[in-house]
Amino acid sequence: MVIGENGTGKTHVLKAAYSAIAVSAARSKDGTTDLPSKAQLQLALGDKLQGVFCPDGLSRLVRRKQGLSKCRLSYKFNVPNLNLEFGFSNRAKTEVEIESMPSERVEKLPVFLPTRELLTIYPGFVSLYETTRLSFEETWRDTCILLGAPLARGPRESRIKKLLVPLEEAMGGKVELDPSGRFYLYLSSSGAMEMHLVAEGLRKLATIARLIATGSLQISILRASRLSPGRFFRSHVTVFKFLLPRIACFFCVNFTYCNSASLKSSIRVISASISAPKVL
């Protein structure tokens, strides 16, 4: 959980973490897991940082000051073979300089949830992004690809259904991708509702539900829970109390500092339910 005042770099930290992990987890089209060469990795990291941050040039990500200055990024994992260090100067154009190479790849693709929900812009977005120069962050494209992935099948299917129970109860229905490429929320009471007509908060829950259904968010603990009655906000808290300890990937929450007692109370409620929280 990252908490700080406006302009302290909360989102930049999350994007920097995502960029390197996404490059490390990337696979070639034939599915091979061979490590790229140092030159290939330097180019891939530079491209990803530019796609995610959308600066005019890589050098724009370095702290502004007179003379030569450098940005250095160090990534430490529980598995030391994944560790990575690189940097770039305020004169860099497209590539970074790797100081320490990983000796193996990250196994699973990371998931980045932008502040803007993506279910309503999903139809045709990926193909448009790939064929047209658009000023949208690459995280939008990456997450849309995961949203459009086939539903997970096999042994984990029954476990995923159990995990989706509290989300679907909070939303009042199930998320489905129509053959036309549009997302709908199928309500148990009134049938299909276009995602554009669904409340913003429910779209965020629907995004998480879809990523779980496709297997993009991996399950670690397999025990279902029922939503307790209460106000809608309280349902959201209950959902995340249930989900956070059961998702094996990172959930990075980005909060601007706030004195709101209700927000602080909600954070305490959610945190108290996590036996081993991951802190960034």
WOHUZI-V892822 format. One record per backbone hydrogen bond with DSSP energy under -0.5 kcal/mol. NH is the residue of the N-H (numbers start at 1). CO is the residue of the C=O. E is the energy in kcal/mol with one decimal. If there is no record, write none. Layout:
nh=<NH & NH>
co=<CO & CO>
e=<E & E>
This chain:
nh=<2 & 3 & 4 & 8 & 13 & 14 & 15 & 16 & 17 & 18 & 19 & 20 & 21 & 22 & 23 & 24 & 25 & 26 & 28 & 31 & 41 & 42 & 43 & 44 & 45 & 46 & 47 & 48 & 49 & 50 & 51 & 52 & 53 & 54 & 58 & 59 & 60 & 61 & 62 & 71 & 73 & 75 & 76 & 80 & 82 & 83 & 84 & 85 & 86 & 87 & 88 & 90 & 92 & 96 & 97 & 98 & 99 & 100 & 103 & 104 & 113 & 114 & 117 & 121 & 122 & 125 & 126 & 128 & 129 & 130 & 131 & 132 & 134 & 136 & 138 & 140 & 141 & 142 & 143 & 144 & 145 & 146 & 147 & 148 & 149 & 152 & 157 & 160 & 161 & 162 & 163 & 164 & 165 & 165 & 168 & 169 & 170 & 171 & 172 & 173 & 174 & 176 & 178 & 178 & 181 & 183 & 184 & 185 & 186 & 186 & 187 & 187 & 188 & 191 & 193 & 195 & 197 & 198 & 203 & 204 & 205 & 206 & 207 & 208 & 209 & 210 & 211 & 212 & 213 & 214 & 215 & 216 & 217 & 218 & 220 & 221 & 223 & 235 & 236 & 237 & 238 & 239 & 240 & 241 & 242 & 243 & 244 & 245 & 246 & 247 & 247 & 248 & 248 & 252 & 253 & 255 & 255 & 257 & 264 & 265 & 266 & 267 & 268 & 269 & 270 & 271 & 272 & 273 & 273 & 274 & 275 & 277 & 279>
co=<253 & 1 & 255 & 5 & 9 & 10 & 11 & 12 & 13 & 14 & 15 & 16 & 17 & 18 & 19 & 20 & 21 & 22 & 32 & 28 & 37 & 38 & 39 & 40 & 41 & 42 & 43 & 44 & 45 & 46 & 47 & 48 & 49 & 50 & 93 & 92 & 57 & 58 & 59 & 88 & 86 & 84 & 74 & 78 & 79 & 80 & 75 & 100 & 73 & 97 & 71 & 69 & 89 & 42 & 87 & 96 & 85 & 85 & 81 & 81 & 111 & 112 & 115 & 118 & 118 & 122 & 122 & 124 & 125 & 126 & 127 & 128 & 132 & 134 & 51 & 137 & 137 & 138 & 139 & 140 & 141 & 142 & 143 & 144 & 146 & 213 & 154 & 156 & 157 & 158 & 159 & 160 & 161 & 162 & 164 & 165 & 166 & 167 & 168 & 168 & 186 & 184 & 176 & 182 & 178 & 119 & 176 & 193 & 174 & 184 & 185 & 191 & 172 & 187 & 185 & 183 & 194 & 195 & 199 & 200 & 201 & 202 & 203 & 204 & 205 & 206 & 207 & 208 & 209 & 210 & 212 & 211 & 211 & 216 & 246 & 246 & 221 & 231 & 232 & 233 & 234 & 235 & 236 & 237 & 238 & 239 & 240 & 241 & 243 & 243 & 244 & 218 & 246 & 250 & 251 & 2 & 253 & 4 & 260 & 261 & 262 & 263 & 264 & 265 & 266 & 267 & 268 & 269 & 270 & 271 & 273 & 274 & 277>
e=<-3.1 & -0.6 & -1.8 & -1.4 & -2.1 & -1.8 & -2.6 & -2.5 & -2.2 & -2.5 & -2.6 & -1.7 & -1.9 & -2.9 & -1.8 & -2.3 & -2.2 & -0.9 & -1.1 & -2.1 & -2.6 & -2.4 & -1.9 & -2.4 & -2.6 & -2.0 & -2.4 & -2.4 & -2.5 & -2.0 & -2.2 & -2.6 & -2.5 & -1.8 & -1.5 & -1.0 & -1.8 & -1.9 & -1.6 & -3.1 & -3.3 & -3.4 & -0.5 & -0.7 & -2.3 & -1.7 & -1.8 & -1.9 & -2.4 & -1.8 & -2.0 & -2.0 & -1.6 & -1.0 & -3.3 & -0.6 & -2.6 & -2.0 & -2.6 & -1.1 & -0.5 & -0.8 & -0.5 & -0.6 & -0.9 & -2.1 & -0.6 & -2.0 & -2.8 & -2.3 & -1.3 & -1.4 & -1.0 & -1.0 & -2.5 & -1.4 & -0.8 & -2.6 & -2.5 & -2.2 & -1.9 & -1.5 & -2.3 & -1.7 & -1.0 & -2.6 & -1.8 & -2.3 & -2.0 & -1.3 & -1.7 & -1.8 & -0.6 & -0.8 & -2.8 & -1.9 & -1.9 & -2.2 & -1.6 & -1.1 & -1.9 & -2.4 & -0.6 & -3.2 & -2.6 & -0.5 & -2.6 & -2.6 & -3.3 & -0.7 & -1.0 & -2.5 & -1.8 & -1.8 & -1.5 & -1.8 & -1.9 & -1.1 & -1.9 & -1.5 & -1.6 & -2.6 & -2.1 & -1.8 & -2.6 & -2.5 & -2.2 & -2.0 & -2.3 & -1.9 & -1.0 & -1.4 & -1.7 & -0.7 & -2.4 & -0.6 & -0.7 & -1.8 & -1.8 & -2.0 & -2.3 & -2.5 & -2.3 & -2.4 & -1.8 & -2.4 & -2.4 & -0.5 & -2.0 & -0.7 & -0.8 & -2.2 & -0.6 & -0.6 & -0.7 & -2.6 & -0.6 & -1.7 & -2.2 & -2.5 & -2.3 & -2.5 & -2.3 & -2.4 & -2.6 & -2.9 & -2.3 & -0.6 & -1.1 & -1.6 & -0.6 & -0.5 & -0.6>
